Amino acid sequence: MRNLIVILALAGLIVSCFALREHYREGLAPCDINSTWDCGVVNHSPFAEFPPPPFRQPDAKGIPIAVIGILGYAAIVLCAFFKRWWLVLLLTTGAVGFSIYLTYIEARVLEVYCIWCVTSAGIVAVTEIASIAALFLNRKRA
């Protein structure tokens, strides 16, 4: 189970790196598919940085959400590698909650989806399920 979680988290880390690249890219996004799927719109929106717009000054810059994703996935890799299952579960649960918030922003505020964000949401959801399984399997063995 550890290897599965590490592989999933590494995949999420790579996807977050692509999202970060898109955040700093200028010009037309390569993932500009149609009016519903456009990574450029999502990653250049004010919601692509933390804290979100209502909690920061209008001209202030925040931390790109993709950086938070990179750090979160790296923490999941480390915790899974050292079999710290409660920490993995805590991190993945927080990531799922944050992912639900970001998906809400995409669906209801921006009305545009990012392929990298949706992929990351899927990866973190599967990682959450795997971390729950790892925790229960580890408790059964102990």
TAGIFEN-V509677 format. One record per pair of residues at least 12 apart in sequence whose C-alpha atoms are under 10 Angstrom apart, sorted by the first residue. I is the first residue (numbers start at 1). J is the second residue. Records with the same first field share a line. If there is no record, write none. Layout:
# TAGIFEN-V509677
I: J  J
This chain:
# TAGIFEN-V509677
1: 80  83  130  131  133  134  135  137  138
2: 77  79  80  81  82  83  84  85  130  131  134
3: 77  80  81
4: 80  126  127  130  131  134
5: 76  77  79  80  81  88  123  124  126  127  128  129  130  131  134
6: 73  74  76  77  78  79  80  81  127
7: 77  127
8: 73  76  77  120  123  124  126  127  130
9: 70  72  73  74  75  76  77  78  80  92  120  123  124  126  127
10: 70  73  74  76  77  123
11: 73  119  120  123  124
12: 69  70  72  73  74  116  117  119  120  121  122  123  124  127
13: 66  67  69  70  71  72  73  74  76  77  120  123
14: 69  70  73  116  120
15: 66  69  70  115  116  117  118  119  120  123
16: 65  66  67  68  69  70  71  72  73  116  117  119  120
17: 66  67  69  70  116
18: 66  116  117
19: 39  40  42  43  48  64  65  66  67  69  70  114  115  116  117  120
20: 43  48  64  65  66  67  68  69  70  116
21: 43  66
22: 39  40  41  42  43  44  66  116
23: 39  40  41  42  43  44  45  48  49  64  65  66
24: 40  43  44  64
25: 40  43  44
26: 40  44
27: 40
28: 40  41
29: 41  43
31: 114  115  116
32: 114  115
33: 114  115
34: 112  113
35: 111  112  113
36: 106  107  110  111  112  113  114
37: 106  111  112  113  114  115
38: 112  113  114  115  116
39: 112  113  114  115  116  117
40: 112  113  114
41: 106  110  111  112  113  114
42: 105  106  110  111  112  113  114  115  116  117
43: 64  65  66  113  114  116  117
44: 64
45: 110
46: 58  61  62  64
47: 62  64  65  102  105  106  109  110
48: 62  63  64  65  66  102  105
49: 61  62  63  64  65  66  67  68
50: 62  63  64  65  66  67  68
51: 63  64  65
52: 65
65: 102
66: 116  117
68: 95
69: 95  98  99  117  120
72: 91  92  94  95
73: 88  91  92  95  120  124
75: 87  88  91  92
76: 88  89  90  91  92  127  131
79: 91
80: 131  134
83: 134  135  138
84: 135
85: 131  132  133  134  135  136  138  139
86: 131  132  134  135
87: 131
88: 127  128  130  131  132  134  135
89: 127  128  129  130  131  132  133  134  135
90: 128  131
91: 124  128  131
92: 124  125  126  127  128  129  130  131  132
93: 124  125  127  128  129  131  132
94: 124  128
95: 120  121  124  125  127  128
96: 120  121  122  123  124  125  126  127  128
97: 121  124  125
98: 121
99: 117  118  120  121  122  124  125
100: 121
102: 117  118  121
103: 117  118  121
106: 118
